[in-house]
Amino acid sequence: MRILHTADLHLGRQFNGLSLEADQQDALDQVLAAIHAHGPELLIVAGDVFDRAQPPASAQRQFNDFLRRVAATKTAVAIISGNHDGPDRIEAMAAFTDPARALIRGAATAEEPPMLLHDAHGPVAVSALPFVYEHAAREALGDPSIATPHDVIAAQMAAARRAVPEGARHVVVAHAFVAGGAAGETERPLAVGGIETVDAAAFDGAHYVALGHLHRPQHVTAPHIRYSGAPLAFGFDEAGAAKSMSLVELGPEGVARIEELPFTPLRAVRLLRGTMAELLALPQSDDIVAAELTDDAPPVDPMRRLREVFPNACRLTHLRSLRAPEAKSALAAPERPADPMEVLGGFLETVRGIGPDARETELLARALGALKRKEDEA
């Protein structure tokens, strides 16, 4: 049986204020092309379909269209909610699907009935474990002892094992931070305080574990416990990183072969370093760019000039690499107090992965203005 595993689409996400809608559509088209080229019996999307619980309507239409195109093939689907998704929104997609061809799970329950598929070697049971925080899991799974993300997965796996027919190979879809995985800068924490990782032993007995959450393709502790990674780079820490989906060949005893099918991004994410003259001499490109300038003195209007060659440049720093540390220290301006709007914007981006929009910026500005007036009157 062939399984195409992807995850962390984050539809509706922006990159430093730049829309990624066209880039994400191109990635979805590449998934469809892989389905037509390789004919997998199962497509897995292991969580974080959307970038936030209330995604823009354009992102919802984008994914609905993708599912319609998958439904026109012979490929079954297994989809779960991730920590960025609204569970009810994902769960609603299951209402009118064929349970023999689609397993879509947004909300956790105490029962974990699998989707049963068959190949020449017999039955394959697919368990889809939606992401759920500990406080919600205690009620949903009927287990008041749940205290960590590991406890959540362990309880879900116990329920899933009970429902797997004897002799069936077991494929598990989950969204978690498995201990030993390599994280990047853009994954939102799965726990507030405490330990957010899950021990790989929680998945004992599964023949393939299709994971979401970490954005780099990788296996953890064993080749059959695998993150496909995200189809796009969402931060400059991933500049130049290879992105792929995983094509898994499931044999009679488990995983026989895993092939990484590369994504070719519509726009690459690049880090550039050099003088302003050197960067302006590079070929024009629509890639998403962060630039580090090495000029002795800060150039005049550098971002405007850089965007004449790289219109999607969205970060620029001046390294002053040729100036001695003593000189830089002597010439440095006094440290500027933190701007409250910048602090609040950074907080929102850290917590939910996106900064404030125009309406939120206006509300924050009003609130800060009211506080300042009170301080002035005191």
C-alpha positions in Angstrom: 0.0 0.0 0.0 1.3 3.4 -0.9 0.7 6.3 1.5 1.3 10.0 0.6 2.0 11.9 3.9 2.0 15.6 4.2 1.2 18.1 7.1 1.3 21.7 8.3 -0.2 23.4 5.3 -1.0 26.5 7.4 -3.4 27.8 4.8 -4.1 31.5 5.4 -0.6 32.2 6.8 1.5 35.2 5.9 5.2 35.6 5.8 6.2 38.9 7.5 3.1 40.4 6.1 3.4 38.9 2.6 0.5 36.8 1.4 1.4 33.1 0.8 -1.9 32.2 -0.9 -0.4 31.7 -4.4 2.6 29.8 -2.9 0.2 27.5 -0.9 -2.0 26.9 -4.0 1.1 25.9 -5.9 2.1 23.4 -3.1 -1.5 21.9 -3.1 -1.2 21.5 -6.9 2.1 19.6 -6.4 0.3 17.3 -3.9 -2.3 16.6 -6.5 0.3 16.0 -9.1 2.0 13.5 -6.8 -1.3 11.7 -6.4 -1.8 11.4 -10.1 1.8 10.3 -10.7 2.1 7.7 -7.9 -1.5 6.6 -7.3 -1.3 6.3 -3.5 -4.2 4.5 -1.8 -4.1 7.0 1.1 -3.4 10.7 1.5 -2.6 11.9 5.0 -2.7 15.5 6.2 -1.4 15.4 9.7 -2.8 18.6 11.2 -2.4 22.4 10.9 -4.5 22.5 7.8 -5.1 26.2 8.5 -2.9 28.7 10.3 -5.5 29.7 12.9 -8.8 28.6 14.3 -10.7 31.2 12.2 -9.0 31.2 8.9 -9.8 33.6 6.1 -12.6 32.5 3.7 -10.1 32.3 0.9 -8.1 29.6 2.8 -11.3 27.6 3.4 -12.2 27.8 -0.3 -8.7 26.8 -1.2 -8.8 23.6 0.9 -12.4 22.7 -0.1 -11.3 22.9 -3.7 -8.3 20.7 -3.0 -10.5 18.1 -1.3 -12.9 18.0 -4.3 -10.0 17.4 -6.6 -8.7 14.6 -4.3 -12.2 13.1 -4.2 -12.1 12.8 -8.0 -9.2 10.3 -7.7 -9.2 6.8 -6.1 -7.2 8.0 -3.1 -8.7 7.9 0.4 -7.9 10.6 2.9 -7.1 10.9 6.6 -7.0 14.4 8.0 -6.7 15.6 11.6 -6.8 18.9 13.4 -3.5 20.4 14.6 -2.8 22.9 17.4 -3.4 25.8 14.9 -6.8 24.5 13.7 -10.3 25.0 15.1 -11.4 21.4 16.0 -15.0 22.0 15.1 -14.1 23.5 11.7 -12.1 20.3 10.8 -14.7 18.0 12.3 -17.4 19.6 10.1 -15.6 18.4 7.0 -16.5 14.8 7.9 -20.3 15.3 7.9 -20.9 14.3 4.3 -17.9 12.2 3.5 -17.8 8.5 2.7 -16.4 6.8 5.8 -14.9 4.1 3.6 -12.7 6.7 1.9 -12.3 9.5 4.3 -11.4 9.8 8.0 -11.5 13.4 9.1 -11.1 14.1 12.8 -11.2 17.5 14.5 -12.5 16.7 18.0 -11.1 14.1 20.4 -13.4 11.4 21.7 -13.0 8.3 24.0 -13.5 6.1 21.0 -11.0 5.8 18.1 -12.6 3.8 15.3 -10.2 3.3 12.4 -10.8 3.5 8.7 -10.1 0.1 7.2 -8.3 -0.2 3.9 -7.2 -3.3 2.1 -4.3 -4.3 -0.2 -2.9 -7.6 -1.4 -1.4 -8.2 2.1 -4.6 -7.8 4.0 -6.3 -5.0 6.1 -4.7 -1.7 7.1 -6.3 0.1 10.0 -5.8 3.9 9.9 -6.3 5.7 13.3 -6.5 9.6 13.2 -5.7 11.2 16.5 -6.7 14.9 16.5 -4.7 17.3 18.5 -6.2 18.2 21.9 -4.9 20.2 24.9 -4.7 18.4 28.2 -7.5 20.3 29.9 -9.9 19.4 27.1 -8.6 15.8 26.8 -9.5 15.0 30.4 -13.1 15.6 29.7 -13.2 14.3 26.1 -11.3 11.1 26.9 -12.8 10.6 30.3 -9.5 10.5 32.1 -8.9 13.0 34.9 -5.3 11.8 35.3 -4.2 13.4 32.0 -1.6 16.0 32.8 0.8 16.2 29.8 0.8 16.0 26.0 2.3 12.5 26.4 -0.7 11.5 28.5 -3.0 12.7 25.8 -1.4 10.7 23.1 -1.1 7.6 25.3 -4.8 7.7 26.1 -5.7 8.2 22.4 -3.4 5.3 21.4 -4.9 3.0 24.0 -8.3 3.7 22.5 -7.0 3.2 19.0 -5.3 -0.1 19.7 -8.6 -1.5 21.1 -10.3 -0.9 17.8 -7.7 -2.3 15.5 -8.7 -5.7 14.1 -6.4 -8.6 14.8 -3.8 -9.1 12.2 -4.2 -5.6 10.6 -1.3 -3.3 10.0 -1.8 -0.1 12.0 -1.2 3.4 10.6 -1.5 6.3 13.1 -1.9 10.0 12.2 -1.0 12.4 15.1 0.1 16.0 15.7 2.6 16.2 18.5 6.2 17.1 19.4 7.9 13.7 19.7 11.0 13.8 21.9 14.1 13.9 19.8 12.6 15.9 16.9 14.3 19.0 15.6 12.1 22.1 15.9 12.5 25.4 14.2 11.5 29.0 15.0 7.9 28.9 13.7 6.3 26.0 15.5 3.9 27.2 18.2 4.5 25.5 21.7 2.1 22.7 22.5 2.1 23.3 26.2 2.1 26.3 28.5 4.8 25.5 31.0 5.8 21.9 31.7 7.0 19.3 29.2 5.4 19.5 25.7 7.2 16.4 24.2 5.7 13.0 23.7 7.8 9.8 24.2 8.0 7.8 21.0 7.2 4.7 23.0 3.6 5.9 23.1 3.3 4.7 19.5 4.5 1.2 20.2 2.8 -1.3 17.9 2.1 1.0 15.1 3.5 0.1 11.7 3.7 3.7 10.5 3.2 7.0 12.4 2.5 10.0 10.2 3.3 13.1 12.3 2.6 16.8 12.0 3.8 19.8 13.9 7.5 20.0 13.2 8.2 21.7 9.9 11.4 19.9 8.9 11.2 16.4 7.2 12.6 13.9 9.7 12.1 10.6 11.5 12.3 10.3 15.3 13.9 7.3 17.0 12.9 5.0 14.1 12.2 5.4 10.4 8.5 4.5 10.7 7.9 7.4 13.1 8.1 10.3 10.7 7.4 14.0 10.2 6.8 14.9 6.5 7.5 18.5 7.3 5.6 21.6 6.0 5.5 22.2 2.2 6.8 25.8 2.6 9.4 27.6 4.7 7.6 29.9 7.1 10.7 31.5 8.6 14.1 32.7 7.6 15.6 29.9 9.8 14.4 27.6 7.0 16.0 29.5 4.2 17.3 27.1 1.6 15.9 24.1 3.5 14.6 21.2 1.3 10.8 20.6 1.6 9.1 17.4 0.8 6.2 15.1 1.2 6.7 11.4 2.1 5.7 8.6 -0.2 5.5 5.5 2.0 5.4 1.9 0.8 3.7 -0.3 3.4 4.6 -4.0 3.0 3.2 -7.1 4.7 5.3 -6.5 7.9 5.4 -2.7 8.0 7.2 0.1 6.1 9.2 -1.3 3.2 10.3 2.0 1.7 10.1 5.8 2.2 10.7 8.3 -0.6 10.9 12.0 -0.1 9.1 13.8 -3.0 10.5 17.3 -3.1 8.3 20.4 -3.2 9.6 23.1 -5.6 8.5 26.4 -4.0 6.9 29.1 -6.1 9.1 31.6 -4.3 12.2 30.6 -2.4 13.1 32.0 1.0 16.6 33.4 0.9 19.2 35.0 3.1 21.5 37.5 1.3 24.7 39.1 2.7 26.9 41.7 1.1 27.3 45.4 0.4 24.3 47.3 -1.1 26.1 47.5 -4.4 26.7 43.7 -4.4 23.1 43.0 -3.7 21.7 45.4 -6.3 23.9 43.7 -8.9 22.2 40.3 -8.3 19.5 39.1 -10.8 16.0 40.4 -10.1 13.9 37.9 -8.2 10.4 37.5 -6.6 11.9 35.3 -3.9 11.2 36.2 -0.2 14.4 37.8 1.0 16.2 38.9 4.2 19.3 40.9 3.6 22.3 41.6 5.8 24.3 44.6 4.7 28.1 44.8 5.2 28.7 48.4 4.1 30.9 50.5 6.3 28.2 53.1 6.7 24.4 52.6 6.5 23.2 53.2 2.9 20.6 55.8 2.2 17.0 54.4 1.9 18.2 50.8 1.7 14.9 48.9 1.8 13.4 50.9 -1.1 16.5 50.3 -3.2 16.6 46.6 -2.3 13.0 46.2 -3.3 13.8 47.5 -6.8 15.6 44.2 -7.3 13.8 42.0 -4.7 10.2 43.3 -4.4 9.5 40.7 -1.7 12.4 41.7 0.6 10.9 41.9 4.1 13.8 42.1 6.5 17.0 44.1 6.4 19.9 44.4 8.9 23.2 46.3 8.8 26.0 44.2 10.2 28.7 47.0 10.2 31.0 44.0 10.0 34.1 46.1 9.0 33.9 48.4 12.0 35.9 47.5 15.1 33.8 46.7 18.2 35.3 49.6 20.1 34.3 52.1 17.3 30.8 50.7 17.1 30.4 51.0 20.9 31.6 54.6 20.9 29.3 55.6 18.0 26.3 53.7 19.1 23.2 55.7 19.9 21.6 55.3 23.4 19.3 52.3 23.5 15.8 53.2 22.5 13.1 52.3 25.0 10.9 49.5 23.7 7.8 50.7 21.7 4.7 49.3 23.5 3.1 48.6 20.1 6.1 46.6 18.9 6.1 44.6 22.2 2.4 43.8 21.8 2.7 43.0 18.1 5.6 40.7 18.9 3.6 39.0 21.7 0.7 38.3 19.3 3.0 36.9 16.6 4.7 34.6 19.2 1.4 33.3 20.6 -0.6 32.8 17.5 1.9 33.1 14.7 0.7 36.3 13.1 0.9 39.9 14.2 -2.0 42.3 14.6 -4.1 43.3 11.6 -5.2 46.9 10.9 -8.3 46.7 13.2 -6.4 45.1 16.0 -3.6 47.7 15.6 -6.2 50.5 15.9 -7.7 48.9 19.1 -4.3 48.5 20.7 -3.4 52.1 19.8 -6.6 53.3 21.5 -6.0 51.3 24.6 -2.4 52.5 24.9 -3.6 56.1 24.3 -6.1 55.8 27.1 -3.5 54.5 29.5 -1.1 57.3 28.6 -3.9 59.9 29.3 -4.5 58.4 32.7 -0.8 58.5 33.5 -0.6 62.2 32.4 -3.6 63.0 34.6 -2.2 61.2 37.6 
